[in-house]
Amino acid sequence: MKRIVFCDFDGTITIEETFVAVLKKFAPEVAAEFLPAMYAQRITLREGVKKILESIPSSQYGEILEFTRSQFIRPGFIELLDFLDFHSVPLVVVSGGLRGMVEVVLGEIVPRVAAIHAVDLDISGDYFKVNSNYEDGTELVAKVQVMAKYPADETIAIGDSLTDLNMGLQTSIVFARDRLAYYLDQHQKPYIPWNNFSDIQEYLQQLWKL
């Protein structure tokens, strides 16, 4: 394929960092212990997120989805999808958060994305059990592994945080904001700063001369 876009969900498609908010609300003590260590890269995302999630009772899954349902999508996302559809460029959502949260927020938009790769939960026991087809190395969802399923001449990443770092380092073009921009600066990886999805659309229109 000629081009493909890989897009993070939490704090990227959503205005707020939804997944972190869920972890803080439903596992406050464990989140307070592990989140700072993850951001400082003293422990891996894989270890920290799994510890927090697996401390949450399965009975709270419905509440988590309801809490997520009220999250707002960042302006310009639908228009970006329209632009990409018109030019036959697929957008794949790659999230280090929960698949159920992604699907609840996207709602009727779900069929418009090429695929959703995220963390699945087994809620048959007393506490969440994490299932991820792409658990590897430091990551619960190894985004570079997901990208390998979609070879393309030009790969584009959109993200905002530490979970998007490896993805950003491996793509032709990366749109970065917030923590991701900070981490890419540390790695001396060039990126395009952005605020809303209209910024990304305008840049791609110029780049592709469309």
LUMMAR-237599 format. One line per 5 residues: their letters; for each residue x, y, z of N, C-alpha, C. Coordinates in nm, 2 decimals. Example, Ala and Ser with C-alpha at 12.3 -4.5 7.8 and 13.67 -1.06 7.14 Angstrom:
residues 2
AS) 1.32 -0.57 0.78 1.23 -0.45 0.78 1.32 -0.33 0.78  1.28 -0.22 0.71 1.37 -0.11 0.71 1.29 0.00 0.79
This chain:
residues 210
MKRIV) 0.08 -0.12 0.00 0.00 0.00 0.00 0.09 0.12 0.00  0.04 0.23 -0.06 0.12 0.35 -0.07 0.13 0.43 0.06  0.02 0.46 0.12 0.02 0.54 0.25 -0.07 0.48 0.35  -0.04 0.50 0.48 -0.13 0.45 0.59 -0.10 0.54 0.71  -0.21 0.57 0.79 -0.20 0.65 0.91 -0.23 0.56 1.03
FCDFD) -0.14 0.57 1.13 -0.16 0.50 1.26 -0.19 0.61 1.36  -0.30 0.59 1.43 -0.34 0.70 1.52 -0.37 0.64 1.66  -0.31 0.71 1.76 -0.34 0.68 1.90 -0.48 0.72 1.93  -0.53 0.67 2.05 -0.67 0.71 2.09 -0.67 0.80 2.20  -0.62 0.76 2.32 -0.63 0.84 2.44 -0.55 0.97 2.44
GTITI) -0.61 1.08 2.45 -0.54 1.21 2.45 -0.51 1.25 2.30  -0.54 1.17 2.21 -0.52 1.20 2.07 -0.65 1.22 2.00  -0.72 1.11 1.98 -0.86 1.12 1.93 -0.95 1.18 2.03  -0.93 1.14 2.16 -1.00 1.21 2.26 -0.93 1.33 2.31  -1.00 1.44 2.35 -0.94 1.56 2.40 -0.86 1.53 2.53
EETFV) -0.93 1.45 2.62 -0.87 1.42 2.75 -0.79 1.29 2.74  -0.70 1.27 2.83 -0.63 1.14 2.84 -0.72 1.05 2.92  -0.81 0.98 2.84 -0.92 0.90 2.90 -0.87 0.78 2.98  -0.78 0.71 2.92 -0.73 0.58 2.99 -0.67 0.61 3.12  -0.58 0.71 3.13 -0.52 0.75 3.25 -0.62 0.79 3.36
AVLKK) -0.72 0.87 3.31 -0.83 0.91 3.40 -0.90 0.79 3.46  -0.92 0.69 3.38 -0.99 0.57 3.42 -0.90 0.50 3.53  -0.78 0.49 3.50 -0.69 0.42 3.60 -0.68 0.49 3.73  -0.68 0.63 3.72 -0.68 0.71 3.85 -0.81 0.70 3.93  -0.92 0.69 3.85 -1.05 0.69 3.92 -1.08 0.55 3.98
FAPEV) -1.05 0.44 3.90 -1.09 0.31 3.95 -0.99 0.23 4.02  -0.86 0.28 4.02 -0.75 0.21 4.09 -0.66 0.32 4.15  -0.71 0.42 4.23 -0.64 0.53 4.27 -0.50 0.51 4.34  -0.50 0.41 4.43 -0.38 0.39 4.51 -0.27 0.32 4.42  -0.31 0.22 4.34 -0.22 0.15 4.26 -0.17 0.24 4.14
AAEFL) -0.26 0.32 4.09 -0.22 0.42 3.99 -0.12 0.52 4.04  -0.14 0.57 4.16 -0.05 0.67 4.22 0.09 0.61 4.24  0.09 0.48 4.26 0.22 0.41 4.28 0.30 0.39 4.15  0.22 0.35 4.04 0.29 0.31 3.92 0.29 0.41 3.81  0.20 0.51 3.80 0.20 0.60 3.69 0.32 0.69 3.69
PAMYA) 0.36 0.75 3.80 0.49 0.83 3.80 0.61 0.75 3.76  0.62 0.63 3.80 0.73 0.54 3.76 0.73 0.51 3.61  0.61 0.50 3.55 0.61 0.47 3.41 0.65 0.59 3.33  0.60 0.71 3.37 0.63 0.83 3.30 0.78 0.86 3.31  0.84 0.83 3.42 0.99 0.85 3.44 1.07 0.74 3.38
QRITL) 1.00 0.64 3.32 1.06 0.52 3.25 1.14 0.44 3.35  1.10 0.44 3.48 1.17 0.35 3.57 1.11 0.21 3.57  0.98 0.20 3.53 0.93 0.07 3.50 0.86 0.07 3.36  0.84 -0.04 3.30 0.78 -0.04 3.17 0.63 -0.02 3.17  0.58 0.03 3.06 0.44 0.05 3.04 0.37 -0.09 3.06
REGVK) 0.43 -0.19 3.00 0.37 -0.33 3.01 0.35 -0.37 3.15  0.45 -0.35 3.23 0.44 -0.39 3.37 0.34 -0.30 3.45  0.36 -0.17 3.43 0.28 -0.08 3.51 0.13 -0.08 3.48  0.09 -0.08 3.35 -0.05 -0.08 3.31 -0.11 -0.21 3.35  -0.04 -0.32 3.33 -0.10 -0.45 3.37 -0.13 -0.46 3.52
KILES) -0.03 -0.41 3.60 -0.05 -0.41 3.75 -0.17 -0.33 3.79  -0.19 -0.21 3.73 -0.30 -0.13 3.76 -0.44 -0.19 3.72  -0.44 -0.23 3.59 -0.57 -0.29 3.54 -0.61 -0.42 3.62  -0.51 -0.50 3.65 -0.55 -0.63 3.71 -0.58 -0.61 3.86  -0.57 -0.49 3.91 -0.62 -0.46 4.05 -0.76 -0.42 4.05
IPSSQ) -0.83 -0.40 3.94 -0.96 -0.35 3.93 -1.06 -0.46 3.92  -1.17 -0.46 4.01 -1.27 -0.57 4.00 -1.34 -0.57 3.87  -1.37 -0.69 3.82 -1.44 -0.71 3.69 -1.58 -0.64 3.70  -1.64 -0.64 3.82 -1.77 -0.58 3.83 -1.78 -0.43 3.79  -1.66 -0.37 3.78 -1.66 -0.22 3.75 -1.65 -0.19 3.60
YGEIL) -1.64 -0.30 3.52 -1.62 -0.27 3.38 -1.73 -0.19 3.32  -1.86 -0.21 3.35 -1.97 -0.13 3.30 -1.96 0.01 3.34  -1.91 0.04 3.47 -1.89 0.18 3.51 -1.78 0.25 3.43  -1.68 0.17 3.40 -1.57 0.23 3.32 -1.62 0.27 3.18  -1.70 0.19 3.12 -1.75 0.22 2.99 -1.84 0.35 2.99
EFTRS) -1.92 0.35 3.10 -2.01 0.47 3.12 -1.93 0.60 3.14  -1.82 0.59 3.22 -1.74 0.70 3.25 -1.67 0.75 3.12  -1.64 0.65 3.03 -1.57 0.68 2.91 -1.66 0.74 2.80  -1.79 0.71 2.81 -1.89 0.75 2.71 -1.90 0.90 2.69  -1.87 0.97 2.80 -1.89 1.12 2.79 -1.77 1.19 2.74
QFIRP) -1.66 1.12 2.70 -1.54 1.18 2.65 -1.56 1.24 2.51  -1.50 1.36 2.49 -1.52 1.43 2.36 -1.41 1.40 2.26  -1.44 1.39 2.14 -1.35 1.36 2.03 -1.29 1.50 1.99  -1.16 1.50 1.97 -1.08 1.62 1.93 -1.14 1.67 1.79  -1.15 1.80 1.78 -1.21 1.86 1.66 -1.12 1.82 1.53
GFIEL) -1.20 1.80 1.43 -1.13 1.78 1.30 -1.12 1.63 1.26  -1.15 1.54 1.36 -1.12 1.40 1.33 -1.21 1.34 1.22  -1.34 1.38 1.22 -1.43 1.33 1.11 -1.39 1.38 0.98  -1.35 1.51 0.97 -1.30 1.57 0.85 -1.17 1.51 0.80  -1.08 1.47 0.89 -0.96 1.40 0.85 -1.00 1.26 0.79
LDFLD) -1.09 1.19 0.85 -1.13 1.07 0.80 -1.19 1.08 0.66  -1.27 1.19 0.64 -1.33 1.22 0.51 -1.22 1.24 0.40  -1.12 1.32 0.44 -1.00 1.35 0.36 -0.93 1.22 0.32  -0.90 1.14 0.42 -0.82 1.01 0.40 -0.91 0.91 0.32  -1.04 0.90 0.34 -1.12 0.82 0.26 -1.12 0.86 0.12
FHSVP) -1.13 0.99 0.09 -1.13 1.04 -0.05 -1.01 1.00 -0.12  -0.90 0.99 -0.05 -0.77 0.95 -0.11 -0.73 0.81 -0.09  -0.82 0.73 -0.04 -0.80 0.58 -0.02 -0.68 0.56 0.07  -0.67 0.64 0.18 -0.56 0.62 0.28 -0.63 0.57 0.41  -0.60 0.44 0.45 -0.66 0.39 0.57 -0.60 0.45 0.70
LVVVS) -0.69 0.46 0.80 -0.65 0.50 0.93 -0.67 0.39 1.03  -0.56 0.34 1.10 -0.57 0.23 1.19 -0.55 0.29 1.33  -0.65 0.26 1.42 -0.64 0.31 1.56 -0.55 0.21 1.64  -0.45 0.26 1.70 -0.36 0.17 1.78 -0.35 0.23 1.92  -0.41 0.17 2.02 -0.43 0.22 2.15 -0.36 0.13 2.26
GGLRG) -0.30 0.19 2.35 -0.25 0.11 2.47 -0.35 0.10 2.57  -0.47 0.15 2.55 -0.59 0.14 2.64 -0.68 0.03 2.60  -0.80 0.03 2.65 -0.90 -0.08 2.64 -0.98 -0.06 2.51  -0.99 -0.18 2.44 -1.07 -0.18 2.32 -1.22 -0.13 2.35  -1.28 -0.17 2.46 -1.41 -0.13 2.49 -1.43 0.02 2.50
MVEVV) -1.33 0.08 2.56 -1.33 0.23 2.57 -1.32 0.30 2.43  -1.24 0.24 2.34 -1.22 0.30 2.21 -1.36 0.29 2.14  -1.42 0.17 2.14 -1.54 0.15 2.07 -1.66 0.23 2.12  -1.66 0.25 2.25 -1.77 0.33 2.31 -1.76 0.48 2.27  -1.64 0.53 2.27 -1.62 0.67 2.23 -1.65 0.69 2.08
LGEIV) -1.59 0.60 2.00 -1.60 0.62 1.85 -1.75 0.59 1.81  -1.82 0.50 1.87 -1.96 0.47 1.84 -1.98 0.44 1.69  -2.06 0.52 1.62 -2.09 0.49 1.48 -1.97 0.52 1.39  -1.86 0.58 1.44 -1.75 0.60 1.36 -1.66 0.47 1.34  -1.68 0.37 1.43 -1.60 0.25 1.43 -1.58 0.19 1.29
PRVAA) -1.69 0.18 1.21 -1.67 0.12 1.07 -1.59 0.20 0.98  -1.56 0.33 1.01 -1.49 0.41 0.92 -1.34 0.40 0.94  -1.29 0.34 1.05 -1.15 0.31 1.07 -1.12 0.17 1.02  -0.99 0.16 0.96 -0.96 0.03 0.90 -0.95 -0.08 1.00  -0.91 -0.05 1.13 -0.89 -0.15 1.23 -0.87 -0.08 1.36
IHAVD) -0.90 -0.15 1.47 -0.87 -0.10 1.61 -0.78 -0.21 1.67  -0.67 -0.17 1.72 -0.58 -0.26 1.80 -0.56 -0.20 1.94  -0.60 -0.28 2.04 -0.60 -0.23 2.18 -0.60 -0.34 2.27  -0.60 -0.31 2.40 -0.60 -0.42 2.51 -0.74 -0.48 2.52  -0.75 -0.61 2.52 -0.87 -0.68 2.55 -0.87 -0.72 2.70
LDISG) -0.99 -0.73 2.76 -1.00 -0.77 2.90 -1.08 -0.90 2.91  -1.04 -0.99 3.00 -1.12 -1.10 3.04 -1.18 -1.06 3.17  -1.31 -1.05 3.17 -1.38 -1.01 3.29 -1.46 -1.12 3.36  -1.42 -1.25 3.33 -1.49 -1.36 3.38 -1.45 -1.39 3.52  -1.34 -1.34 3.57 -1.30 -1.36 3.71 -1.33 -1.25 3.80
DYFKV) -1.29 -1.25 3.92 -1.31 -1.14 4.01 -1.25 -1.01 3.97  -1.13 -1.02 3.91 -1.05 -0.90 3.87 -1.02 -0.91 3.72  -1.00 -0.79 3.66 -0.96 -0.79 3.52 -0.84 -0.88 3.49  -0.84 -0.95 3.38 -0.72 -1.01 3.33 -0.69 -0.96 3.19  -0.57 -0.91 3.18 -0.54 -0.84 3.05 -0.50 -0.94 2.94
NSNYE) -0.55 -0.92 2.82 -0.52 -1.00 2.71 -0.47 -0.90 2.60  -0.36 -0.92 2.54 -0.31 -0.84 2.43 -0.24 -0.93 2.33  -0.28 -0.92 2.21 -0.21 -1.00 2.10 -0.07 -0.94 2.07  -0.04 -0.82 2.12 0.08 -0.76 2.08 0.17 -0.72 2.20  0.15 -0.80 2.31 0.23 -0.77 2.43 0.38 -0.81 2.40
DGTEL) 0.47 -0.71 2.42 0.61 -0.74 2.38 0.70 -0.64 2.44  0.82 -0.68 2.49 0.92 -0.59 2.54 0.86 -0.50 2.65  0.87 -0.37 2.63 0.82 -0.27 2.73 0.68 -0.24 2.72  0.61 -0.29 2.62 0.47 -0.24 2.58 0.37 -0.35 2.60  0.25 -0.31 2.65 0.13 -0.40 2.65 0.07 -0.41 2.51
VAKVQ) 0.07 -0.31 2.44 0.04 -0.31 2.30 0.16 -0.26 2.22  0.24 -0.35 2.16 0.36 -0.31 2.09 0.32 -0.25 1.96  0.32 -0.12 1.95 0.26 -0.05 1.83 0.34 -0.08 1.70  0.47 -0.10 1.72 0.55 -0.13 1.60 0.52 -0.27 1.54  0.48 -0.36 1.63 0.44 -0.49 1.58 0.31 -0.48 1.50
VMAKY) 0.22 -0.39 1.55 0.09 -0.37 1.48 0.12 -0.31 1.34  0.21 -0.21 1.34 0.25 -0.15 1.21 0.30 -0.24 1.11  0.37 -0.35 1.16 0.43 -0.44 1.07 0.33 -0.52 0.99  0.20 -0.52 1.04 0.09 -0.59 0.97 0.05 -0.51 0.85  0.09 -0.38 0.84 0.04 -0.29 0.73 0.16 -0.23 0.66
PADET) 0.23 -0.30 0.58 0.35 -0.24 0.51 0.30 -0.14 0.41  0.37 -0.02 0.41 0.33 0.09 0.32 0.46 0.17 0.29  0.45 0.24 0.17 0.56 0.32 0.13 0.58 0.44 0.23  0.47 0.50 0.27 0.47 0.61 0.36 0.39 0.58 0.48  0.45 0.58 0.60 0.37 0.56 0.72 0.37 0.68 0.81
IAIGD) 0.25 0.71 0.86 0.23 0.83 0.94 0.17 0.80 1.07  0.23 0.86 1.18 0.19 0.83 1.31 0.13 0.96 1.37  0.02 0.95 1.45 -0.03 1.06 1.53 -0.04 1.02 1.67  0.02 1.10 1.76 0.01 1.06 1.90 0.04 1.18 2.00  0.04 1.14 2.13 0.05 1.24 2.23 0.13 1.20 2.35
SLTDL) 0.17 1.07 2.36 0.23 1.03 2.49 0.34 0.92 2.48  0.38 0.88 2.59 0.49 0.78 2.59 0.45 0.65 2.52  0.33 0.61 2.52 0.29 0.49 2.45 0.31 0.50 2.30  0.32 0.62 2.25 0.34 0.64 2.10 0.48 0.66 2.06  0.57 0.65 2.16 0.71 0.68 2.12 0.77 0.59 2.02
NMGLQ) 0.77 0.46 2.05 0.83 0.36 1.95 0.76 0.37 1.81  0.63 0.39 1.81 0.56 0.40 1.69 0.61 0.53 1.61  0.63 0.64 1.69 0.67 0.76 1.63 0.82 0.75 1.57  0.90 0.68 1.64 1.04 0.66 1.60 1.05 0.58 1.47  0.95 0.50 1.44 0.96 0.41 1.33 0.88 0.45 1.20
TSIVF) 0.81 0.57 1.21 0.73 0.61 1.10 0.80 0.72 1.02  0.76 0.73 0.89 0.81 0.83 0.80 0.78 0.97 0.85  0.66 0.99 0.90 0.62 1.12 0.94 0.54 1.10 1.08  0.57 1.18 1.18 0.50 1.17 1.30 0.45 1.31 1.35  0.32 1.31 1.38 0.26 1.43 1.44 0.26 1.41 1.59
ARDRL) 0.32 1.50 1.66 0.33 1.48 1.80 0.29 1.61 1.88  0.23 1.58 2.00 0.19 1.69 2.09 0.22 1.64 2.23  0.22 1.73 2.33 0.23 1.69 2.47 0.35 1.61 2.50  0.34 1.50 2.58 0.45 1.42 2.62 0.53 1.36 2.51  0.46 1.32 2.40 0.53 1.25 2.29 0.63 1.35 2.23
AYYLD) 0.60 1.48 2.21 0.69 1.57 2.16 0.82 1.58 2.25  0.80 1.58 2.38 0.91 1.58 2.47 1.00 1.46 2.46  0.94 1.34 2.45 1.02 1.22 2.43 1.09 1.22 2.29  1.03 1.26 2.19 1.09 1.27 2.06 1.20 1.37 2.05  1.19 1.48 2.12 1.30 1.57 2.14 1.42 1.50 2.20
QHQKP) 1.40 1.42 2.30 1.51 1.35 2.37 1.58 1.26 2.27  1.50 1.20 2.18 1.56 1.10 2.08 1.60 1.17 1.95  1.59 1.31 1.95 1.63 1.39 1.83 1.56 1.34 1.70  1.43 1.30 1.72 1.35 1.26 1.60 1.26 1.37 1.56  1.27 1.42 1.43 1.19 1.53 1.39 1.04 1.49 1.39
YIPWN) 0.96 1.59 1.42 0.81 1.57 1.42 0.74 1.70 1.39  0.61 1.68 1.36 0.53 1.80 1.33 0.44 1.82 1.44  0.44 1.94 1.51 0.35 1.97 1.62 0.21 1.99 1.57  0.11 1.95 1.65 -0.03 1.97 1.61 -0.11 1.99 1.73  -0.23 2.05 1.71 -0.33 2.07 1.82 -0.46 2.00 1.79
NFSDI) -0.52 2.03 1.67 -0.64 1.96 1.63 -0.61 1.89 1.50  -0.71 1.80 1.46 -0.69 1.72 1.34 -0.69 1.80 1.21  -0.75 1.92 1.22 -0.74 2.01 1.10 -0.60 2.05 1.07  -0.51 2.06 1.17 -0.37 2.09 1.15 -0.30 1.98 1.07  -0.34 1.86 1.10 -0.28 1.74 1.03 -0.33 1.74 0.89
QEYLQ) -0.46 1.76 0.87 -0.52 1.76 0.73 -0.45 1.86 0.64  -0.44 1.98 0.70 -0.37 2.09 0.62 -0.23 2.05 0.58  -0.16 2.00 0.68 -0.02 1.96 0.65 -0.01 1.85 0.54  -0.10 1.75 0.55 -0.10 1.64 0.45 -0.14 1.69 0.31  -0.24 1.78 0.31 -0.28 1.84 0.18 -0.16 1.91 0.11
QLWKL) -0.08 1.98 0.19 0.03 2.05 0.13 0.14 1.95 0.09  0.16 1.85 0.18 0.27 1.75 0.15 0.24 1.67 0.03  0.11 1.63 0.02 0.07 1.54 -0.10 0.02 1.62 -0.22  0.02 1.76 -0.20 -0.03 1.85 -0.31 -0.16 1.81 -0.36  -0.25 1.78 -0.26 -0.39 1.74 -0.30 -0.49 1.85 -0.27
